């Protein structure tokens, strides 16, 4: 799950800086960001009625 702090819904439209720009002057934060995601997985699910116990 990726979470981004925002003030309100409108703030999603006016965010123009990249992560690199935000962390460029903070070496520790940049290293923490690089280590934050070690693995990424994606799951896709599809309901199959024939495998369900529900009527």
C-alpha positions, 0 to 999 in steps of 0.5 A: 500500500502506498500512502501519500499525505494530502490536505484535501482532495484538491491537493492531488491536482496541484502536486508538481514536484517529484520524489527526487526533488523533494528528497534531493537535499536530505541524504538520509531520507533519500536512502530511507526511501530507496530501502522502503520497498523491497518487494512488490506483489500484484494479485488479481482475483476473479470470482468463480461461482462453481468454486463457491459454497454460497447458493 
